[in-house]
């Protein structure tokens, strides 16, 4: 810009109002960067970059077809966010780069990739570009359900004490199931893996030039509890070749980095890539959901934060360690240091709504307007929100969706409303599981793109019979990363202090209507009956999945049948309804 002053130098005497941090949020289909003022969390610049390869579900770039339930990503799409979004956000902010004191990132989890010892993704190694298992596996890669089932069965049989910390089951989305799938389906690729790393940590490696491992992903997705990974004896019982998996591919000599801690300085190479000053603080990696809590002022115990988009992740801090059946996990310091962080989730939410708008060829706005004035139960439908499987509390990605009550009079908007309600019912199951497990839920807070759908938010308030508070920021995960960057840079003593200054939330933005809440209680009882009838044993839903997979394999079909999301729309954070 014309007239730009020489780069400033931040010193200990520089007021917080003149210091800035950068938060970068890596979503499912795009990455976004924000420049944030340290003093008050004001977002002064932002930029979004769409991933050129989106979600790789049908064919590898320049390669062969993928089987059903696969979901991969291209690591250079993530680098492109650093190359383009960070400089663009700086330009948008008109902030002198010299005023930036730190950067932090967050990522979808469990998005995990195999690399060489220097961090090179295997899919970028000569000769491995056409090997599917050499590519990063996105969080919604569900093709490792068989491996997850075996891990769960063996853990229960052996009485592994970590099982209860994960609600009784490991998900097919998580690190060990995905790694075991590679070992069993492509042992030659598994042999080439020198590091198995969450993208949340890999992107920090790109920024600092040094590997680090964060406490959040290791605890929730890597079965790291009480200072250790699953034993070599347990892993050998799964497959003798798997016995040294943690020791050789996960363990890091520096241990795990606490959230908000500084893990390194921005390297010269990354400074050239981003336009930021070399040497500024780089915070430990984090997960898009967990990092959002301080941005929404939802880090204190009892505040359940639902980050609603493509999927929904529910995070909640508690003062006591409890074992809650069906949740994703409980980790000491997994959200905020000093408390036990609990996680649950729904595998598909915005994805479900986008699927139906695509089939009905009507927009969210049209469908919402057509169904909003219906009386509760007027459509005569109940849906099970398992179109992407069930993350909590059944932890089974071979389950599929269900719509009951269809007649020749059913309209597209009827189904749409039933799907909205189904996701609210699924959330109520999770809330009730937490409270039954001894973890109180005192406030329900929403962040993510779906918070902009006021009708949906009112449905949640009515179904849950409790007020719904809403994060103010439309870029809450990126803001949450910026808050952690401020702590890593030493501007605040801890995440809670930074949250108080930089986060924001509209309390009780939606309150339940007693009459509608009573009517939804009746529908929820029907939802719960279907949930319990079709869920725990799988039954017909599992059989249909096997029939489908066998039919596709016999026909040589090369496209996954579970992906109907518009590749041009990032529903995870930015679904605008």
C-alpha positions as CSV (number, residue, x, y, z in Angstrom):
1,X,0.0,0.0,0.0
2,X,1.1,3.6,-0.7
3,X,2.4,5.4,2.3
4,X,3.0,2.2,4.4
5,X,5.3,2.9,7.3
6,X,8.5,0.8,7.8
7,X,7.7,-2.5,9.6
8,X,7.1,-1.9,13.2
9,X,8.8,-3.8,16.0
10,X,6.7,-5.2,18.8
11,X,8.3,-4.8,22.2
12,X,7.3,-5.5,25.7
13,X,5.9,-2.0,25.9
14,X,3.8,-2.2,22.8
15,X,0.1,-1.9,23.9
16,X,-2.2,-4.9,23.1
17,X,-4.3,-2.6,20.9
18,X,-1.3,-2.4,18.5
19,X,-0.6,-6.1,18.5
20,X,-2.2,-8.7,16.2
21,X,-2.4,-12.4,15.8
22,X,-3.4,-14.7,12.9
23,X,-5.7,-17.7,13.2
24,X,-6.0,-20.2,10.3
25,X,-8.9,-22.6,10.2
26,X,-8.6,-25.7,7.9
27,X,-12.1,-27.0,7.2
28,X,-13.4,-29.8,5.0
29,X,-13.6,-27.9,1.7
30,X,-11.7,-24.6,2.4
31,X,-9.3,-22.8,4.7
32,X,-9.8,-19.4,6.1
33,X,-7.4,-17.0,7.8
34,X,-8.3,-14.1,10.1
35,X,-6.2,-11.2,11.5
36,X,-7.3,-10.4,15.0
37,X,-6.5,-7.5,17.4
38,X,-5.0,-8.9,20.6
39,X,-6.7,-6.4,22.9
40,X,-10.3,-7.2,22.1
41,X,-10.6,-10.0,19.5
42,X,-11.7,-7.6,16.8
43,X,-11.4,-9.4,13.4
44,X,-9.8,-6.8,11.2
45,X,-9.1,-8.9,8.1
46,X,-10.0,-12.3,6.6
47,X,-9.7,-14.4,3.5
48,X,-10.9,-17.8,2.4
49,X,-9.4,-20.2,-0.1
50,X,-11.3,-23.2,-1.5
51,X,-9.4,-26.5,-1.8
52,X,-8.8,-27.2,-5.5
53,X,-9.2,-30.9,-5.0
54,X,-12.1,-30.6,-2.4
55,X,-12.8,-34.0,-0.9
56,X,-11.3,-36.9,-3.0
57,X,-14.0,-39.5,-2.9
58,X,-14.3,-41.0,-6.4
59,X,-10.9,-41.0,-8.1
60,X,-7.4,-40.1,-7.1
61,X,-6.0,-37.1,-8.9
62,X,-4.6,-38.6,-12.1
63,X,-5.2,-42.1,-10.6
64,X,-7.7,-44.9,-10.3
65,X,-11.1,-45.2,-8.7
66,X,-11.7,-45.3,-5.0
67,X,-14.0,-47.8,-3.2
68,X,-17.1,-46.7,-1.3
69,X,-16.7,-44.9,2.0
70,X,-13.3,-43.4,1.2
71,X,-12.5,-39.7,1.7
72,X,-9.1,-38.3,1.1
73,X,-7.5,-34.9,0.7
74,X,-4.5,-33.3,-1.1
75,X,-1.8,-31.8,1.2
76,X,-1.0,-29.1,-1.2
77,X,-4.5,-27.7,-0.9
78,X,-3.6,-27.0,2.8
79,X,-0.3,-25.3,1.8
80,X,-2.3,-23.2,-0.7
81,X,-4.2,-21.7,2.3
82,X,-0.9,-20.6,3.8
83,X,0.3,-19.2,0.5
84,X,-2.9,-17.3,-0.4
85,X,-5.3,-16.9,2.5
86,X,-2.8,-15.6,5.1
87,X,-1.3,-12.8,2.8
88,X,-4.8,-12.0,1.6
89,X,-6.1,-11.6,5.1
90,X,-3.1,-9.4,6.0
91,X,-3.8,-7.2,2.9
92,X,-7.5,-7.0,3.9
93,X,-6.6,-5.9,7.4
94,X,-4.1,-3.3,6.3
95,X,-2.1,-4.3,9.4
96,X,1.7,-4.0,9.3
97,X,3.0,-7.6,9.3
98,X,5.5,-6.4,11.9
99,X,2.6,-6.0,14.3
100,X,1.8,-9.7,14.2
101,X,3.1,-11.5,17.2
102,X,1.9,-15.1,16.6
103,X,0.0,-17.6,14.5
104,X,-2.1,-20.6,15.4
105,X,-3.9,-23.2,13.3
106,X,-6.8,-25.6,13.7
107,X,-7.8,-28.6,11.6
108,X,-10.6,-31.1,11.1
109,X,-9.9,-34.2,13.1
110,X,-9.3,-37.0,12.7
111,X,-7.7,-36.0,9.3
112,X,-4.4,-38.0,9.4
113,X,-1.6,-38.7,6.9
114,X,1.4,-40.9,6.5
115,X,4.7,-39.2,6.0
116,X,8.5,-39.7,5.8
117,X,10.6,-38.8,8.7
118,X,11.0,-35.2,7.4
119,X,7.3,-34.7,7.1
120,X,7.0,-35.4,3.3
121,X,3.5,-36.8,2.7
122,X,3.8,-40.3,1.1
123,X,1.5,-39.2,-1.7
124,X,4.2,-36.8,-2.8
125,X,6.9,-39.4,-2.9
126,X,7.8,-40.5,-6.4
127,X,6.1,-43.7,-7.3
128,X,3.4,-43.5,-4.6
129,X,1.1,-40.9,-6.1
130,X,-1.3,-43.6,-7.4
131,X,-1.4,-45.5,-4.2
132,X,-4.7,-44.6,-2.3
133,X,-3.3,-45.5,1.1
134,X,-0.4,-43.0,0.6
135,X,-2.9,-40.1,0.7
136,X,-4.2,-38.2,3.8
137,X,-7.4,-39.7,5.1
138,X,-10.1,-37.1,5.8
139,X,-12.1,-37.3,9.0
140,X,-15.1,-38.7,7.2
141,X,-13.1,-41.6,5.6
142,X,-15.3,-44.4,7.0
143,X,-13.8,-47.4,5.1
144,X,-12.0,-48.6,8.3
145,X,-15.2,-49.7,10.1
146,X,-14.1,-53.4,10.0
147,X,-10.8,-52.5,11.7
148,X,-12.6,-50.4,14.3
149,X,-14.9,-53.3,15.1
150,X,-12.0,-55.6,15.7
151,X,-10.2,-53.0,17.9
152,X,-13.4,-52.6,20.0
153,X,-14.0,-56.3,20.3
154,X,-10.5,-57.1,21.4
155,X,-10.3,-54.1,23.8
156,X,-13.5,-55.3,25.6
157,X,-12.3,-58.9,25.6
158,X,-9.0,-57.9,27.2
159,X,-10.5,-55.4,29.5
160,X,-8.4,-52.5,28.3
161,X,-8.8,-49.7,30.8
162,X,-8.8,-47.0,28.2
163,X,-12.0,-48.3,26.6
164,X,-14.3,-46.5,28.9
165,X,-12.6,-43.2,28.3
166,X,-14.0,-43.4,24.7
167,X,-17.5,-44.3,25.6
168,X,-16.8,-48.0,25.0
169,X,-15.9,-47.8,21.3
170,X,-13.2,-46.5,19.0
171,X,-14.5,-44.9,15.8
172,X,-13.6,-45.9,12.2
173,X,-12.7,-42.2,11.8
174,X,-9.8,-42.3,14.3
175,X,-6.1,-42.9,14.0
176,X,-5.6,-46.6,15.0
177,X,-8.4,-47.9,12.8
178,X,-7.2,-46.0,9.8
179,X,-3.6,-47.1,10.3
180,X,-4.6,-50.7,10.7
181,X,-6.6,-50.5,7.5
182,X,-3.4,-49.5,5.7
183,X,-1.4,-52.3,7.3
184,X,-3.9,-54.9,6.3
185,X,-4.8,-53.6,2.8
186,X,-1.5,-52.2,1.7
187,X,1.4,-53.5,3.8
188,X,4.0,-52.2,1.4
189,X,2.7,-48.7,2.0
190,X,2.5,-49.2,5.7
191,X,6.2,-50.2,5.7
192,X,7.0,-46.8,4.1
193,X,5.3,-44.8,6.8
194,X,7.9,-43.2,9.1
195,X,5.4,-40.8,10.8
196,X,1.7,-41.1,11.2
197,X,0.4,-37.6,12.0
198,X,-2.7,-35.6,12.4
199,X,-3.0,-32.8,9.8
200,X,-3.4,-30.5,12.8
201,X,0.3,-31.2,13.7
202,X,1.5,-31.6,10.1
203,X,0.5,-28.0,9.2
204,X,2.4,-26.7,12.3
205,X,5.4,-28.7,11.1
206,X,5.1,-26.8,7.8
207,X,5.2,-23.5,9.8
208,X,8.1,-24.3,12.2
209,X,10.1,-26.8,10.3
210,X,10.0,-29.1,13.3
211,X,7.5,-31.9,14.3
212,X,5.3,-31.5,17.4
213,X,2.3,-33.3,18.8
214,X,-0.6,-31.7,20.5
215,X,-2.5,-33.0,23.5
216,X,-5.9,-32.7,21.9
217,X,-5.6,-35.0,18.9
218,X,-3.4,-37.5,20.7
219,X,-5.9,-37.9,23.4
220,X,-9.2,-37.9,21.5
221,X,-8.0,-39.6,18.2
222,X,-4.8,-41.4,19.2
223,X,-5.9,-43.3,22.3
224,X,-3.3,-41.5,24.5
225,X,-4.4,-41.8,28.1
226,X,-2.6,-41.5,31.4
227,X,0.7,-40.9,29.7
228,X,0.7,-43.9,27.3
229,X,-0.7,-45.4,24.1
230,X,-2.2,-48.9,23.9
231,X,0.2,-51.6,24.8
232,X,2.4,-53.5,22.3
233,X,0.7,-56.7,23.5
234,X,-2.8,-55.4,22.7
235,X,-1.7,-54.2,19.2
236,X,0.2,-57.4,18.5
237,X,-3.0,-59.3,19.2
238,X,-4.6,-57.4,16.4
239,X,-1.7,-58.0,14.1
240,X,1.9,-58.8,15.1
241,X,3.1,-56.2,12.6
242,X,1.1,-53.5,14.4
243,X,2.8,-54.0,17.8
244,X,5.3,-51.1,17.4
245,X,2.9,-48.7,15.7
246,X,2.9,-46.0,18.5
247,X,6.6,-46.4,19.3
248,X,7.8,-46.0,15.8
249,X,5.2,-43.7,14.2
250,X,3.4,-41.7,16.9
251,X,5.7,-41.1,19.9
252,X,7.6,-37.8,19.9
253,X,10.7,-37.2,22.1
254,X,9.4,-33.9,23.3
255,X,6.1,-35.4,24.4
256,X,2.7,-33.7,23.9
257,X,2.3,-29.9,23.7
258,X,-0.4,-28.3,25.8
259,X,-3.0,-26.3,24.0
260,X,-2.0,-22.6,23.8
261,X,1.6,-23.4,24.3
262,X,4.4,-22.1,21.9
263,X,5.9,-25.1,20.0
264,X,8.3,-23.1,17.9
265,X,9.0,-20.0,15.8
266,X,7.8,-19.3,12.3
267,X,10.6,-20.5,10.0
268,X,12.2,-18.3,7.2
269,X,10.6,-20.6,4.6
270,X,7.1,-20.2,6.2
271,X,7.6,-16.5,6.6
272,X,8.3,-16.2,2.8
273,X,5.2,-18.3,2.2
274,X,2.8,-16.4,4.4
275,X,4.2,-12.8,4.4
276,X,4.5,-12.9,8.3
277,X,7.7,-12.1,10.2
278,X,10.1,-15.0,10.8
279,X,10.5,-15.9,14.4
280,X,7.0,-15.1,15.7
281,X,5.3,-17.6,18.0
282,X,3.6,-20.7,16.5
283,X,1.1,-22.3,18.8
284,X,0.5,-26.0,19.3
285,X,-1.9,-27.6,16.7
286,X,-5.5,-27.9,17.6
287,X,-8.9,-29.2,16.4
288,X,-11.5,-26.9,14.8
289,X,-14.1,-27.8,17.3
290,X,-12.1,-27.7,20.5
291,X,-10.3,-24.5,19.6
292,X,-13.7,-22.7,19.2
293,X,-14.6,-22.9,22.8
294,X,-12.8,-19.8,23.9
295,X,-14.0,-17.9,20.9
296,X,-17.6,-18.5,22.1
297,X,-16.7,-17.9,25.7
298,X,-17.7,-21.6,26.3
299,X,-14.6,-22.9,27.9
300,X,-15.9,-22.9,31.5
301,X,-17.2,-26.3,32.8
302,X,-20.9,-26.9,32.1
303,X,-21.0,-25.0,28.8
304,X,-21.7,-27.5,25.9
305,X,-20.5,-26.0,22.6
306,X,-22.0,-27.5,19.4
307,X,-19.9,-26.5,16.4
308,X,-22.5,-27.1,13.7
309,X,-21.7,-27.4,10.0
310,X,-21.0,-30.4,7.7
311,X,-21.0,-32.4,10.9
312,X,-21.5,-31.3,14.5
313,X,-18.9,-31.7,17.2
314,X,-20.0,-31.2,20.8
315,X,-17.3,-30.2,23.3
316,X,-17.7,-29.7,27.0
317,X,-15.4,-29.1,30.0
318,X,-16.0,-30.8,33.3
319,X,-14.3,-30.7,36.7
320,X,-14.5,-34.4,37.3
321,X,-13.4,-37.5,35.3
322,X,-16.5,-39.5,34.3
323,X,-17.0,-42.4,31.9
324,X,-19.9,-41.6,29.6
325,X,-21.0,-44.4,27.3
326,X,-21.0,-43.6,23.6
327,X,-19.0,-40.3,23.7
328,X,-15.9,-39.7,21.5
329,X,-13.7,-39.3,24.5
330,X,-12.6,-37.5,27.7
331,X,-9.1,-36.1,27.9
332,X,-7.4,-34.3,30.7
333,X,-6.7,-30.8,29.2
334,X,-8.2,-31.8,25.9
335,X,-10.0,-28.5,25.5
336,X,-8.7,-26.2,28.2
337,X,-5.8,-27.0,30.6
338,X,-6.9,-27.8,34.1
339,X,-10.2,-29.5,33.2
340,X,-11.4,-32.7,31.7
341,X,-12.5,-32.1,28.1
342,X,-15.4,-34.2,26.8
343,X,-16.3,-34.7,23.1
344,X,-19.2,-36.2,21.3
345,X,-20.6,-35.6,17.8
346,X,-22.8,-36.2,14.8
347,X,-21.2,-37.4,11.6
348,X,-23.5,-35.5,9.3
349,X,-25.7,-32.5,9.9
350,X,-25.2,-29.8,7.2
351,X,-24.3,-32.6,4.8
352,X,-27.8,-34.0,5.4
353,X,-29.5,-30.7,4.6
354,X,-27.3,-30.2,1.6
355,X,-28.1,-33.7,0.4
356,X,-31.8,-33.0,0.5
357,X,-31.7,-29.6,-1.1
358,X,-29.8,-31.3,-3.9
359,X,-32.3,-34.0,-4.4
360,X,-35.3,-31.7,-4.1
361,X,-33.7,-29.0,-6.3
362,X,-34.9,-26.3,-3.8
363,X,-32.8,-24.0,-1.7
364,X,-32.6,-24.0,2.1
365,X,-34.4,-20.7,2.1
366,X,-37.3,-22.0,0.0
367,X,-37.7,-25.2,2.1
368,X,-37.4,-23.4,5.4
369,X,-40.1,-20.8,4.4
370,X,-42.4,-23.6,3.2
371,X,-42.1,-25.7,6.5
372,X,-41.5,-23.1,9.2
373,X,-45.2,-22.5,9.9
374,X,-46.2,-26.1,10.2
375,X,-47.4,-27.3,13.6
376,X,-44.9,-29.6,15.3
377,X,-45.6,-33.1,14.0
378,X,-47.7,-31.8,11.2
379,X,-45.7,-33.6,8.6
380,X,-46.2,-37.0,10.2
381,X,-42.5,-38.0,9.9
382,X,-39.6,-39.1,12.0
383,X,-36.1,-39.4,10.6
384,X,-32.9,-40.9,11.9
385,X,-30.0,-38.6,11.2
386,X,-27.5,-41.3,10.3
387,X,-26.9,-40.6,6.6
388,X,-23.2,-40.3,7.5
389,X,-23.3,-43.0,10.2
390,X,-23.5,-42.4,13.9
391,X,-20.6,-40.9,15.8
392,X,-22.3,-40.6,19.2
393,X,-23.7,-42.4,21.0
394,X,-23.7,-45.6,18.9
395,X,-20.3,-45.1,17.3
396,X,-21.1,-47.0,14.2
397,X,-20.5,-45.6,10.7
398,X,-22.1,-48.6,9.0
399,X,-25.5,-47.3,10.2
400,X,-27.5,-45.4,7.6
401,X,-30.4,-42.9,7.7
402,X,-34.1,-43.6,7.9
403,X,-37.3,-41.7,7.2
404,X,-40.6,-43.1,8.6
405,X,-44.1,-42.0,7.9
406,X,-43.8,-41.1,4.2
407,X,-47.1,-40.9,2.3
408,X,-48.2,-39.8,-1.2
409,X,-49.0,-36.5,0.4
410,X,-45.5,-35.9,1.8
411,X,-43.8,-32.8,0.3
412,X,-40.1,-32.0,0.0
413,X,-40.4,-29.4,2.8
414,X,-41.9,-32.0,5.1
415,X,-38.9,-34.2,4.7
416,X,-36.6,-31.2,5.1
417,X,-38.1,-30.2,8.4
418,X,-38.0,-33.8,9.6
419,X,-34.3,-33.9,8.8
420,X,-33.7,-30.6,10.7
421,X,-35.6,-32.1,13.7
422,X,-33.7,-35.4,13.5
423,X,-30.4,-33.6,14.0
424,X,-31.8,-31.8,17.0
425,X,-33.1,-35.1,18.4
426,X,-29.6,-36.6,17.9
427,X,-28.1,-33.8,19.9
428,X,-30.7,-34.3,22.6
429,X,-29.6,-38.0,22.9
430,X,-26.0,-36.7,23.4
431,X,-27.0,-34.1,26.0
432,X,-29.0,-36.7,28.0
433,X,-26.0,-39.1,27.8
434,X,-23.7,-36.5,29.3
435,X,-26.1,-35.7,32.1
436,X,-26.9,-39.4,32.8
437,X,-23.1,-40.0,33.0
438,X,-22.6,-37.3,35.7
439,X,-21.4,-34.5,33.4
440,X,-23.8,-31.5,33.8
441,X,-24.8,-29.4,30.9
442,X,-25.7,-25.9,32.2
443,X,-25.6,-24.0,28.9
444,X,-26.0,-24.9,25.2
445,X,-23.9,-22.8,22.9
446,X,-23.7,-23.0,19.1
447,X,-21.0,-21.9,16.7
448,X,-20.4,-22.7,13.0
449,X,-22.2,-21.8,9.8
450,X,-25.5,-23.3,10.8
451,X,-26.0,-20.8,13.6
452,X,-27.2,-18.4,10.9
453,X,-30.4,-20.5,10.3
454,X,-32.7,-18.9,12.9
455,X,-35.4,-21.5,12.3
456,X,-33.0,-24.4,13.0
457,X,-31.8,-22.7,16.1
458,X,-35.3,-22.3,17.4
459,X,-36.0,-26.0,16.7
460,X,-33.0,-26.9,18.8
461,X,-34.1,-24.7,21.7
462,X,-37.6,-26.3,21.6
463,X,-36.3,-29.9,21.3
464,X,-33.7,-29.5,24.0
465,X,-36.1,-27.5,26.2
466,X,-33.3,-25.1,27.0
467,X,-32.0,-21.7,25.7
468,X,-29.6,-21.7,22.9
469,X,-26.7,-19.2,23.1
470,X,-24.8,-18.3,19.9
471,X,-21.2,-17.4,19.2
472,X,-20.9,-13.9,17.8
473,X,-18.1,-14.5,15.3
474,X,-18.8,-16.1,12.0
475,X,-15.3,-17.3,11.9
476,X,-15.2,-18.8,15.4
477,X,-12.7,-21.6,14.8
478,X,-10.2,-19.2,13.2
479,X,-10.8,-16.7,16.1
480,X,-10.3,-19.5,18.5
481,X,-6.9,-20.2,16.9
482,X,-6.1,-16.5,17.1
483,X,-6.8,-16.6,20.8
484,X,-4.4,-19.5,21.3
485,X,-1.8,-17.6,19.2
486,X,-2.1,-14.7,21.6
487,X,-1.5,-17.0,24.6
488,X,1.5,-18.7,22.8
489,X,3.0,-15.3,22.1
490,X,2.7,-14.3,25.8
491,X,0.0,-11.6,25.5
492,X,-2.2,-13.4,28.0
493,X,-1.3,-15.8,30.8
494,X,-3.8,-18.5,29.8
495,X,-6.6,-19.3,27.4
496,X,-9.4,-18.3,29.8
497,X,-7.9,-14.9,30.2
498,X,-7.6,-14.5,26.5
499,X,-11.1,-15.8,26.0
500,X,-12.6,-13.2,28.3
501,X,-10.9,-10.4,26.4
502,X,-11.2,-11.7,22.8
503,X,-14.2,-14.1,22.7
504,X,-17.9,-13.2,22.5
505,X,-21.3,-14.9,22.8
506,X,-24.9,-13.8,22.6
507,X,-26.5,-15.6,25.6
508,X,-30.0,-17.2,25.3
509,X,-30.4,-15.9,21.8
510,X,-33.2,-18.5,21.4
511,X,-35.5,-19.6,24.2
512,X,-37.8,-22.7,24.1
513,X,-41.6,-22.3,23.5
514,X,-43.3,-24.5,26.1
515,X,-46.1,-25.7,23.8
516,X,-43.7,-26.6,21.0
517,X,-41.3,-28.2,23.5
518,X,-44.2,-30.4,24.8
519,X,-45.0,-31.5,21.3
520,X,-41.4,-32.3,20.5
521,X,-41.2,-34.5,23.6
522,X,-43.8,-36.8,22.0
523,X,-41.8,-36.9,18.7
524,X,-38.5,-37.4,20.5
525,X,-40.0,-40.5,22.2
526,X,-40.7,-41.9,18.7
527,X,-37.2,-41.0,17.6
528,X,-35.7,-42.7,20.6
529,X,-37.7,-45.8,19.9
530,X,-36.4,-46.0,16.3
531,X,-32.9,-45.1,17.5
532,X,-32.9,-48.0,20.0
533,X,-34.6,-50.5,17.5
534,X,-32.3,-49.9,14.5
535,X,-29.1,-48.7,16.2
536,X,-27.4,-50.9,18.7
537,X,-27.4,-54.1,16.7
538,X,-27.4,-52.6,13.2
539,X,-29.7,-55.2,11.8
540,X,-31.2,-54.3,8.5
541,X,-29.1,-51.2,8.1
542,X,-25.9,-53.3,8.4
543,X,-27.2,-55.9,6.0
544,X,-28.2,-53.3,3.4
545,X,-24.7,-51.8,3.6
546,X,-23.1,-55.1,2.9
547,X,-25.5,-55.8,0.0
548,X,-24.6,-52.4,-1.4
549,X,-20.9,-52.9,-1.1
550,X,-21.1,-56.3,-2.7
551,X,-23.2,-55.1,-5.5
552,X,-20.9,-52.2,-6.3
553,X,-17.8,-54.4,-6.1
554,X,-19.4,-56.9,-8.5
555,X,-20.3,-54.2,-10.9
556,X,-16.9,-52.6,-10.7
557,X,-18.4,-49.2,-9.7
558,X,-15.8,-46.7,-8.9
559,X,-17.7,-44.0,-7.0
560,X,-18.7,-43.8,-3.4
561,X,-22.4,-43.7,-3.0
562,X,-22.3,-41.8,0.3
563,X,-21.2,-38.4,-1.0
564,X,-23.8,-36.1,-2.4
565,X,-22.3,-32.8,-1.0
566,X,-21.9,-30.0,-3.5
567,X,-18.1,-29.7,-3.8
568,X,-18.4,-26.0,-4.2
569,X,-19.9,-25.4,-0.8
570,X,-18.1,-25.7,2.5
571,X,-21.0,-26.7,4.7
572,X,-18.7,-27.4,7.7
573,X,-18.3,-23.8,8.7
574,X,-20.0,-21.6,6.2
575,X,-23.4,-23.2,5.4
576,X,-25.7,-20.2,5.0
577,X,-29.3,-21.0,5.2
